[in-house]
Amino acid sequence: MKYILLFSILFCFSLNSQAQEKAADENPYETELIFTSQDKDYLQLWHYEQVLQMDLNQEGRDNYLSLLNYYTYKMSRLGLKKYGYTDAERNSKFNDLVDDLNTDMKDLLSPADYKIHKESFKKIEKLVKDKRNWD
C-alpha cells in the first residue's frame, strides 16, 4: 500500500514537472519557476511521509493528492511571463491559491487530517516564500 501511495505521489508531481519542462522547452525564457525540480523532489518525499500520518483510505489519499497537485500546478504557473505578474503580484496570487487550497482541504479532510495538511503545507509555503524573499 505504501508503494502504491509513493508511486501515486511521484506520478502526480512528475506530470507537473513534465508540463513545466514542456513549456520551458518551447521557450525557456518564458517562465520563472516557483518550484524548482530539486524543491519538488524534496517535497515529494517529505510530503509523502506527512500523508502517511493522515487517517485516509486509498480513495481519500487519491482525492487529497489530486487536489494538492491541482493547486501546486497552478502555483507553479504563476511564474509564466505571459501573465506579466510582478513579484508582488505573484506573491499575492500565491497566497490566494494557498487560501483556496486550504479551504478545499478543510472540506475534504477530517479536522485531524486537516491539521496535518495545514502544518505540512505551511512548511512548504515557508520554503517557497523564503526562497523568493516574500513576506
Contact map, one row per residue, 1 for C-alpha under 8 A:
111110000000000000000000000000000000000000000000000000000000000000000000000000000000000000000000000000000000000000000000000000000000000
111111000000000000000000000000000000000000000000000000000000000000000000000000000000000000000000000000000000000000000000000000000000000
111111100000000000000000000000000000000000000000000000000000000000000000000000000000000000000000000000000000000000000000000000000000000
111111110000000000000000000000000000000000000000000000000000000000000000000000000000000000000000000000000000000000000000000000000000000
111111111000000000000000000000000000000000000001000000000000100000000000000000000000000000000000000000000000000000000000000000000000000
011111111100000000000000000000000000000000000001000000000000000000000000000000000000000000000000000000000000000000000000000000000000000
001111111110000000000000000000000000000000000000000000000000000000000000000000000000000000000000000000000000000000000000000000000000000
000111111111000000000000000000000000000000000000000000000000010000000000000000000000000000000000000000000000000000000000000000000000000
000011111111100000000000000000000000000000010001000000000000000010000000000000000000000000000000000000000000000000000000000000000000000
000001111111110000000000000000000000000000010000000000000000000000000000000000000000000000000000000000000000000000000000000000000000000
000000111111111000000000000000000000000000000000000000000000000000000000000000000000000000000000000000000000000000000000000000000000000
000000011111111100000000000000000000000000000000000000000000000011001000000000000000000000000000000000000000000000000000000000000000000
000000001111111110000000000000000000000100010000000000000000000000001000000000000000000000000000000000000000000000000000000000000000000
000000000111111111000000000000000000000000000000000000000000000000000000000000000000000000000000000000000000000000000000000000000000000
000000000011111111100000000000000000000000000000000000000000000000000000000000000000000000000000000000000000000000000000000000000000000
000000000001111111110000000000000000000000000000000000000000000000001000100000000000000000000000000000000000000000000000000000000000000
000000000000111111111000000000000000100000000000000000000000000000000000000000000000000000000000000000000000000000000000000000000000000
000000000000011111111100000000000000000000000000000000000000000000000000000000000000000000000000000000000000000000000000000000000000000
000000000000001111111110000000000000000000000000000000000000000000000000000000000000000000000000000000000000000000000000000000000000000
000000000000000111111111000000000000000000000000000000000000000000000000000100000000000000000000000000000000000000000000000000000000000
000000000000000011111111100000000000000000000000000000000000000000000000000000000000000000000000000000000000000000000000000000000000000
000000000000000001111111110000000000000000000000000000000000000000000000000000000000000000000000000000000000000000000000000000000000000
000000000000000000111111111101100000000000000000000000000000000000000000000000000000000000000000000000000000000000000000000000000000000
000000000000000000011111111111100000000000000000000000000000000000000000000000000000000000000000000000000000000000000000000000000000000
000000000000000000001111111100000000000000000000000000000000000000000000000000000000000000000000000000000000000000000000000000000000000
000000000000000000000111111100000000000000000000000000000000000000000000000000000000000000000000000000000000000000000000000000000000000
000000000000000000000011111111000000000000000000000000000000000000000000000000000000000000000000000000000000000000000000000000000000000
000000000000000000000011111111100000000000000000000000000000000000000000000000000000000000000000000000000000000000000000000000000000000
000000000000000000000001001111110000000000000000000000000000000000000000000000000000000000000000000000000000000000000000000000000000000
000000000000000000000011001111110000000000000000000000000000000000000000000000011100000000000000000000000000000000000000000000000000000
000000000000000000000011000111111000000000000000000000000000000000000000000010111000000000000000000000000000000000000000000000000000000
000000000000000000000000000011111100000000000000000000000000000000000000000000111000000000000000000000000000000000000000000000000000000
000000000000000000000000000000111111000000000000000000000000000000000000000110110000000000000000000000000000000000000000000000000000000
000000000000000000000000000000011111000000000000000000000000000000000000001111100000000000000000000000000000000000000000000000010000000
000000000000000000000000000000001111101100000000000000000000000000000000000100000000000000000000000000000000000000000000000000010000000
000000000000000000000000000000001111111100000000000000000000000000000000000000000000000000000000000000000000000000000000000000000000000
000000000000000010000000000000000011111110000000000000000000000000000000000000000000000000000000000000000000000000000000000000000000000
000000000000000000000000000000000001111111000000000000000000000000000000000000000000000000000000000000000000000000000000000000000000000
000000000000000000000000000000000011111111100000000000000000000000000000000000000000000000000000000000000000000000000000000000000000000
000000000000100000000000000000000011111111110000000000000000000000000000000000000000000000000000000000000000000000000000000000000000000
000000000000000000000000000000000000111111111000000000000000000000000000000000000000000000000000000000000000000000000000000000000000000
000000000000000000000000000000000000011111111100000000000000000000000000000000000000000000000000000000000000000000000000000000000000000
000000000000000000000000000000000000001111111110000000000000000000000000000000000000000000000000000000000000000000000000000100000000000
000000001100100000000000000000000000000111111111000000000000000000000000000000000000000000000000000000000000000000000000000000000000000
000000000000000000000000000000000000000011111111100000000000000000000000000000000000000000000000000000000000000000000000000000000000000
000000000000000000000000000000000000000001111111110000000000000000000000000000000000000000000000000000000000000000000000000000000000000
000000000000000000000000000000000000000000111111111000000000000000000000000000000000000000000000000000000000000000000001000000000000000
000011001000000000000000000000000000000000011111111100000000000000000000000000000000000000000000000000000000000000000000000000000000000
000000000000000000000000000000000000000000001111111110000000000000000000000000000000000000000000000000000000000000000000000000000000000
000000000000000000000000000000000000000000000111111111000000000000000000000000000000000000000000000000000000000000011001000000000000000
000000000000000000000000000000000000000000000011111111000000100000000000000000000000000000000000000000000000000000001000000000000000000
000000000000000000000000000000000000000000000001111111100000000000000000000000000000000000000000000000000000000000000000000000000000000
000000000000000000000000000000000000000000000000111111100000000000000000000000000000000000000000000000000000000000010000000000000000000
000000000000000000000000000000000000000000000000011111110000000000000000000000000000000000000000000000000000000110010000000000000000000
000000000000000000000000000000000000000000000000000111111000000000000000000000000000000000000000000000000000000010000000000000000000000
000000000000000000000000000000000000000000000000000001111111100000000000000000000000000000000000000000000000000000000000000000000000000
000000000000000000000000000000000000000000000000000000111111100000000000000000000000000000000000000000000000000000000000000000000000000
000000000000000000000000000000000000000000000000000000011111110000000000000000000000000000000000000000000000000000000000000000000000000
000000000000000000000000000000000000000000000000000000011111111000000000000000000000000000000000000000000000000000000000000000000000000
000000000000000000000000000000000000000000000000000000011111111100000000000000000000000000000000000000000000000000000000000000000000000
000010000000000000000000000000000000000000000000001000011111111110000000000000000000000000000000000000000000000000000000000000000000000
000000010000000000000000000000000000000000000000000000000111111111000000000000000000000000000000000000000000000000000000000000000000000
000000000000000000000000000000000000000000000000000000000011111111100000000000000000000000000000000000000000000000000000000000000000000
000000000000000000000000000000000000000000000000000000000001111111110000000000000000000000000000000000001001000000000000000000000000000
000000001001000000000000000000000000000000000000000000000000111111111000000000000000000000000000000000000000000000000000000000000000000
000000000001000000000000000000000000000000000000000000000000011111111100000000000000000000000000000000000000000000000000000000000000000
000000000000000000000000000000000000000000000000000000000000001111111110000000000000000000000000000010001000000000000000000000000000000
000000000000000000000000000000000000000000000000000000000000000111111111000000000000000000000000000010000000000000000000000000000000000
000000000001100100000000000000000000000000000000000000000000000011111111100000000000000000000000000000000000000000000000000000000000000
000000000000000000000000000000000000000000000000000000000000000001111111110000000000000000000000000000000000000000000000000000000000000
000000000000000000000000000000000000000000000000000000000000000000111111111000000000000000000000110010000000000000000000000000000000000
000000000000000000000000000000000000000000000000000000000000000000011111111100000000000000000000000000000000000000000000000000000000000
000000000000000100000000000000000000000000000000000000000000000000001111111110000000000000000000000000000000000000000000000000000000000
000000000000000000000000000000000000000000000000000000000000000000000111111111000000000000000000100000000000000000000000000000000000000
000000000000000000000000000000000100000000000000000000000000000000000011111111000000000000000100100000000000000000000000000000000000000
000000000000000000010000000000001110000000000000000000000000000000000001111111100000000000000000000000000000000000000000000000000000000
000000000000000000000000000000101100000000000000000000000000000000000000111111110000000000000000000000000000000000000000000000000000000
000000000000000000000000000000000100000000000000000000000000000000000000011111110010100001001100000000000000000000000000000000000000000
000000000000000000000000000000111100000000000000000000000000000000000000000111111010100001000000000000000000000000000000000000000000000
000000000000000000000000000001111000000000000000000000000000000000000000000011111111000000000000000000000000000000000000000000000000000
000000000000000000000000000001110000000000000000000000000000000000000000000000111111100000000000000000000000000000000000000000000000000
000000000000000000000000000001000000000000000000000000000000000000000000000000011111000000000000000000000000000000000000000000000000000
000000000000000000000000000000000000000000000000000000000000000000000000000001111111100000000000000000000000000000000000000000000000000
000000000000000000000000000000000000000000000000000000000000000000000000000000011111110000000000000000000000000000000000000000000000000
000000000000000000000000000000000000000000000000000000000000000000000000000001101011111111000000000000000000000000000000000000000000000
000000000000000000000000000000000000000000000000000000000000000000000000000000000001111111000000000000000000000000000000000000000000000
000000000000000000000000000000000000000000000000000000000000000000000000000000000000111111100000000000000000000000000000000000000000000
000000000000000000000000000000000000000000000000000000000000000000000000000000000000111111110000000000000000000000000000000000000000000
000000000000000000000000000000000000000000000000000000000000000000000000000000000000111111111000000000000000000000000000000000000000000
000000000000000000000000000000000000000000000000000000000000000000000000000001100000111111111100000000000000000000000000000000000000000
000000000000000000000000000000000000000000000000000000000000000000000000000000000000001111111110000000000000000000000000000000000000010
000000000000000000000000000000000000000000000000000000000000000000000000000000000000000111111111000000000000000000000000000000000000000
000000000000000000000000000000000000000000000000000000000000000000000000000001000000000011111111100000000000000000000000000000000000000
000000000000000000000000000000000000000000000000000000000000000000000000001001000000000001111111110000000000000000000000000000000000000
000000000000000000000000000000000000000000000000000000000000000000000000000000000000000000111111111000000000000000000000000000000000000
000000000000000000000000000000000000000000000000000000000000000000000000000000000000000000011111111100000000000000000000000000000000000
000000000000000000000000000000000000000000000000000000000000000000000010011000000000000000001111111110000000000000000000000000000000000
000000000000000000000000000000000000000000000000000000000000000000000010000000000000000000000111111111000000000000000000000000000000000
000000000000000000000000000000000000000000000000000000000000000000000000000000000000000000000011111111100000000000000000000000000000000
000000000000000000000000000000000000000000000000000000000000000000000000000000000000000000000001111111110000000000000000000000000000000
000000000000000000000000000000000000000000000000000000000000000000110010000000000000000000000000111111111000000000000000000000000000000
000000000000000000000000000000000000000000000000000000000000000000000000000000000000000000000000011111111100000000000100000000000000000
000000000000000000000000000000000000000000000000000000000000000000000000000000000000000000000000001111111110000000000000000000000000000
000000000000000000000000000000000000000000000000000000000000000000000000000000000000000000000000000111111111000000000000000000000000000
000000000000000000000000000000000000000000000000000000000000000100100000000000000000000000000000000011111111100001001000000000000000000
000000000000000000000000000000000000000000000000000000000000000000000000000000000000000000000000000001111111111001000000000000000000000
000000000000000000000000000000000000000000000000000000000000000000000000000000000000000000000000000000111111100000000000000000000000000
000000000000000000000000000000000000000000000000000000000000000100000000000000000000000000000000000000011111110000000000000000000000000
000000000000000000000000000000000000000000000000000000000000000000000000000000000000000000000000000000001111111111000000000000000000000
000000000000000000000000000000000000000000000000000000000000000000000000000000000000000000000000000000000101111111000000000000000000000
000000000000000000000000000000000000000000000000000000000000000000000000000000000000000000000000000000000100111111100000000000000000000
000000000000000000000000000000000000000000000000000001000000000000000000000000000000000000000000000000000000111111110000000000000000000
000000000000000000000000000000000000000000000000000001100000000000000000000000000000000000000000000000000000111111111000000000000000000
000000000000000000000000000000000000000000000000000000000000000000000000000000000000000000000000000000001100111111111100000000000000000
000000000000000000000000000000000000000000000000000000000000000000000000000000000000000000000000000000000000001111111110000000000000000
000000000000000000000000000000000000000000000000010011000000000000000000000000000000000000000000000000000000000111111111000000000000000
000000000000000000000000000000000000000000000000011000000000000000000000000000000000000000000000000000001000000011111111100000000000000
000000000000000000000000000000000000000000000000000000000000000000000000000000000000000000000000000001000000000001111111110000000000000
000000000000000000000000000000000000000000000000000000000000000000000000000000000000000000000000000000000000000000111111111000000000000
000000000000000000000000000000000000000000000010010000000000000000000000000000000000000000000000000000000000000000011111111100000000000
000000000000000000000000000000000000000000000000000000000000000000000000000000000000000000000000000000000000000000001111111110000000000
000000000000000000000000000000000000000000000000000000000000000000000000000000000000000000000000000000000000000000000111111111000000000
000000000000000000000000000000000000000000000000000000000000000000000000000000000000000000000000000000000000000000000011111111100000000
000000000000000000000000000000000000000000100000000000000000000000000000000000000000000000000000000000000000000000000001111111110000000
000000000000000000000000000000000000000000000000000000000000000000000000000000000000000000000000000000000000000000000000111111111000000
000000000000000000000000000000000000000000000000000000000000000000000000000000000000000000000000000000000000000000000000011111111100000
000000000000000000000000000000000000000000000000000000000000000000000000000000000000000000000000000000000000000000000000001111111110000
000000000000000000000000000000000110000000000000000000000000000000000000000000000000000000000000000000000000000000000000000111111111000
000000000000000000000000000000000000000000000000000000000000000000000000000000000000000000000000000000000000000000000000000011111111111
000000000000000000000000000000000000000000000000000000000000000000000000000000000000000000000000000000000000000000000000000001111111111
000000000000000000000000000000000000000000000000000000000000000000000000000000000000000000000000000000000000000000000000000000111111110
000000000000000000000000000000000000000000000000000000000000000000000000000000000000000000000000000000000000000000000000000000011111110
000000000000000000000000000000000000000000000000000000000000000000000000000000000000000000000000000000000000000000000000000000001111111
000000000000000000000000000000000000000000000000000000000000000000000000000000000000000000100000000000000000000000000000000000001111111
000000000000000000000000000000000000000000000000000000000000000000000000000000000000000000000000000000000000000000000000000000001100111
